[in-house]
Amino acid sequence: MSVTAGTWLAAFLTIGLFSWMWKENPWFRLVEHIYVGAALGVLAIQGYQSVLDIAWKPATQQGKAILWIPLFMGVLLFSRWSKKYMWVSRSSLCLLVGTTPAVSMNGAIKAQLTAQVAATMMKLNTVNNIIFVLITACATLYFVFTLPQKWAQPIIDLGKYGMMIAFGATFGNTVMSRISLFTGRLQFLLFTWLKIGQ
C-alpha cells in the first residue's frame, strides 16, 4: 500500500517541527508559520460559523430581533480598518472592554473559587477524603499571613508540602502528556510514513 500525499505532507511538517531540537532553522520557521496560519484560518471559520449559528440564523429565521443589536455592533468593529471612519467602532469597543472583564470574573469566580470550595465539601468517611480536606485547609491557611507563626507553623508546613506534591504531580502529568505526543509522532513517522516492520 503506497503512502499518500497527505502522509508525506504530515511527515514533512512533523520533521520540520522536530528540526528545532537541532537548532533554529528556516524549515522550522516555515512549518511554524504554516501551523499559525492554519490555526488562524480554523479560528476564523469557527468564528464565522458561530456568528451564523448564534446570531444570524436566530435573527433572520426565528424572528429574534434583539440579536440584530450585537450583529450591528460587530459590523461596526470593521470600521477600524478605515482611518476616516475608525471612530465609529468606539461604541462597540467600549461595550467589549466593559463586558469582557465582568464575564471573565464571573467565570473565574465559579471555576476557581465556588467550584473548588464545593469540591472540597465531601463526606469524611474515607481516609482519602479526610486527607484531601485536611491538605486543602492547610494549603488555604498557608496564604493567611496574619496567623501567629508559632502554633500555626506545622499547619502551614503541611499545606506547603501538600502544594509541592500537587505541583510535582501536575508537572509530571504535563511531562507524560508531552512524551505521549512525541511517541505518537514517532510512531507515525516510523510505521505510517516509513512503514518499518511491515
RALINMO-V892355 format. One record per pair of residues at least 4 apart in sequence whose ideal C-beta (glycine too) atoms are under 6 Angstrom apart, sorted by sequence separation. I is the first residue (numbers start at 1). J is the second residue. D is the distance in Angstrom with one decimal. If there is no record, write none. Layout:
[[I/J/D] [I/J/D]]
This chain:
[[3/7/4.8] [50/54/5.5] [51/55/5.5] [52/56/4.8] [55/59/5.8] [57/61/5.2] [58/62/4.6] [68/72/5.9] [89/93/5.7] [95/99/6.0] [96/100/5.7] [99/103/6.0] [100/104/6.0] [101/105/5.9] [104/108/6.0] [107/111/5.9] [108/112/5.4] [109/113/5.1] [110/114/5.0] [111/115/5.6] [148/152/5.9] [149/153/5.6] [152/156/5.6] [187/191/5.5] [188/192/4.8] [189/193/5.1] [190/194/5.6] [51/56/5.9] [52/57/5.9] [59/64/5.5] [110/115/5.9] [124/129/5.5] [147/152/4.0] [19/25/5.7] [58/64/4.5] [79/85/4.5] [80/86/5.7] [124/130/5.2] [190/196/4.9] [122/129/5.0] [19/27/5.2] [20/28/4.5] [59/67/4.0] [19/28/5.1] [58/67/5.6] [59/68/5.5] [79/88/4.2] [80/89/4.9] [79/89/4.7] [16/27/4.7] [16/28/5.7] [55/67/4.8] [76/88/5.5] [77/89/5.2] [76/89/5.3] [120/133/6.0] [17/31/5.5] [141/155/5.5] [142/156/5.1] [16/31/3.5] [55/70/6.0] [77/92/5.0] [55/71/5.2] [76/92/4.6] [120/136/5.0] [138/155/5.2] [142/159/3.9] [13/31/5.1] [141/159/5.8] [142/160/5.7] [73/92/4.3] [138/158/4.3] [139/159/3.9] [138/159/3.4] [139/162/5.2] [139/163/5.2] [135/162/3.7] [14/185/5.3] [11/193/4.3] [7/193/5.6]]
